[in-house]
Amino acid sequence: MQISEKLRLLRQSKNLSQEELAEQLGWGVKTYAKIERGETNVKLDKLEKIAEVLNIDLSELIDNTDKNILNVVENCNHQSNNQHCIILTETQCAHELEKAQLLLQERDKEIENLKQQILQQQEIITLLKKEHHDSQSSET
């Protein structure tokens, strides 16, 4: 289901008209209506605002199975040379998601490895303490 369809259903489930939701967002009705009809690309900050007003998690609007993943442009100001624009296609988004998932898997493996190292070091410390205690006892 496309985001525009989700928005319409969510708005209706909250018993809000387009006018009421646009007012709560502080936007014009035409601006919101275009988004709901899927006639315009939506920046992430606008989706976050809509999710906030509808009192839902942003992930309810966007998931990686959507066929129509929107181009996301964050911190983009074409007037300024100091800003960086990031525009991703659906394929690029899917690739970035895959990379992030692989990085998370590697991080989890590394965490598990570090936990094992900690356990081994704790065992060594325990043995050293026992050896030290035994040597102290034998001296007396």
Order of alpha helices (4+ residues) and beta strands (2+ residues): alpha-alpha-alpha-alpha-alpha
